Structure formats: structure tokens, C-alpha cells
């Protein structure tokens, strides 16, 4: 199966969930991981946050409107002497006032701070999508490491079951031969020991299989029961040429794309440090209403007023004590560091690709060689089995042939799945894992 695109949220999926027993295909495993894996969920949420931050409303492009209101009530004891010489004494004289206003403020120019922050947030949004892709590619690699481990152990388990069946048949033959006086009790004891040994190996394999299924469940964040089975077939895809993969690596590897995004962010941050050199111009307006009612000691009994106030303000930091200069210097150094980090990341990825490529080629050769070992060991076992039935070889020689066959099967099986994972690693480093055939 080939996977294309990334963060494809599937609207309707058939999940392998909550069944007592079943078969988990590769396609179902990918679907469940896309929907349920925690890292993918977190990455999607981070995209939503970054997208919301690109709104102009979040960066002060829109005007602000503020409404205020207030009221006061006073009880005063006062003695007033008027210009005419008359006097008055007031006890608990009441007075009150109320006011309300609505104001608007709009920043006309802020030294391009809003524009640069918008540019930065758009770049951060783009980076969040790259991080989501990184999360998905990492989950795919984790998923198939876990999936193929379950498959490998299942095949090993089936091989051990066959070996146990052979040992049980040998034990039954030894007992029949003993009844006819052909074999001895030692032959029966040796056969029983081998049956017990093979049975213990199966128990160990069952535990390994249970652990591998738990690990796969963890990646899927699913509710799959312990005794599910998986596909054990492996399809090796013809790789693109090494030169093509290397040529496309720079534009495909997500780590390199993130490093390039960091350079762009540092360039924007450097521009942001220059915004404080320019003034901020704001337009403001206010409409207010005031009412007051005074006590007897006041010249006015009551007063009402309302009106509009408008203005234009300019704020310019002429000298900030050298803070701006330090920030500009640090921004330049940060940008240089990001460029160095890009070069370092590029070198690391080239190294990882060379290692992955050579490892994959080596694993394929080993797998092919071990396939021949399996053929040879099976032929040797078949001959040994015939000779054992004719009592031409000893129990020990027969057991050795049996052990050689299971060892060859186990080694070949491990080599097959290791080679497939090495192939996926090549695609992963090249930034093409979503195009891999699973």
C-alpha cells in the first residue's frame, strides 16, 4: 500500500476497535494512527493555533473601542462663606455626579511592527504544518517498526509450533519403538526433553508477541485486544536511484525544511528590531456625557455637559539607553546561527542518508544469503529425518538438524523484516516515506 499526502484527516474510517479477536491490516493500522495517535492530534492542534495567530485582529490592525461609566455620591459637613459675607453651615449635605464616555483609538502607523508580526505568524503557521508533517512521518516509522515486529514474531511463533509438532511426533515414534523393543527409555527421555524445550520456547515467544502487540497498541493509541494478528507478507519496492533521492533530499527532508524556516523567522525577527526606530502614530476620539448635582454651598445647583474630543498622537522613542542596539546585534547573531544550523543539519542528513542507503543494500544481500541457508537447512533436515526413521543417525544428530533449520528460519525471517525497515529508513531520510510501499 502506498501512502501519499500528510495530515489527511479521514472523515469516515472503519476501525479495528474493541473486537475479541481479529486481523489488523496495514491500511487499518495507518488509518487508526492518523485518527488516534497523540502526537498527530497535538500537531493538528498546533496548526489551528498558528492559523488563528495569523488573523489581523490578533495583531492590532483593527481599532479599539472603550466604554467607561462612573457615578459618585457624597455626604459632606461644610461651612461656606460667600463673597457677600453671608455664611452657611451644612450637615450631611448631599451631592452626586455621573459620567459616561465612549472612546475609539486606531493606530495609523507603528513602525511596520504589525506587518512584520503578521509575516512572522504566517511563517510560524507554515512551520507548524512542517512540524505536523514531521510528526506524521515519525508516527509512520514508529508504526511500521512496531507492526513489522509483531509480524516477525508471529512468523517465528508459527515456525516454533512446527518444530514442536516435529518433536512431539518424534516422542510418539520413540514410545511406539520402545513398545516393539526397537528403542530404549533413553530415546524416550531425550525426546521428552526436546518437547519440553520447544514448549518453553513457544511460551517465551508468546510473551514476546504480547509485548510487541502492546507496543503497537501504544503507537495506535487504540483499544485493540491482545490477540489480534497482522499481515506477515513483505513487499520490497524498487527504490529510486541514489542520485535522484540525493537531488530531491534538500527539498523533501522535513528537518531541512524546518531549518530553512528557522532562517526565515530569524530574518523577520531582525526586521522587527528596527521597528522601534520609527514613531507610532495613533488617531483617537472620545464622546462623553457628564452630570452633577451640588449641595447648597456650591454656586451651581446642577450642571450637565456632553461633547466630542478628537486627537492625533505621536510617540517616538528617541533614545532607549542602548537596548535597541543590543537587540539588533543579537538578532544578527541569531540569524547567523540559524544559517550555520541549516548547514549542520544538511551535513547530518547527508550522513544519515549514506548510512541508511548502505545499510539497506547490505541488509538485502544478507536476506538473500539467508534465504539460501533456509533452503539448505530444510533439505538437510528432510534427509536427516529419513535417516533417523531408518535409525541411521542418532537422536543428537537429528536434533542438531532440527535446530539448524529453526535457526536458519529465524535468522532469515529477522533479516527480511530488518531489510524492509531499512528500506523505509531510506525513504524517511530522503523525505519520501509517504511515497513508500508498505
ABEGO torsion letter per residue (X at the ends): XBBBEBGBBBABBBBBBGBABBBBBAAAAAAAAAAABAAAAAAAAAAAAAAAAABAAAAGABBBBBBBBBBBBBBBBBBBBBAAGBBBBBBGBBBBBBBBBBBBBBBABAGGAAAAAAAAAAAAAAAAAAAAAAAAAAAAAAAAAAAAAAAAAAAAAAAAAAAAAAAAAAAAAAAAAAAAGABBAAAAAAAAAAAAAAAAAAAAAAAAAAAAAAAAAAAAGBABBAABBBBABBBBBBBBBAAAAAAAAAAABAAAAAAAAAAAAAAAAAAAAAAAABBBBBBBBBBBBBBBBBBAABABABBBBBEBBBBBBBBBBABAGGAAAAAAAAAAAAAAAAAAAAAAAAAAAAAAAAAAAAAAAAAAAAAAAAAAAAAAAAAAAAAAAAAAAAGABBAAAAAAAAAAAAAAAAAAAAAAAAAAAAAAAAAAAAGAAAABBX
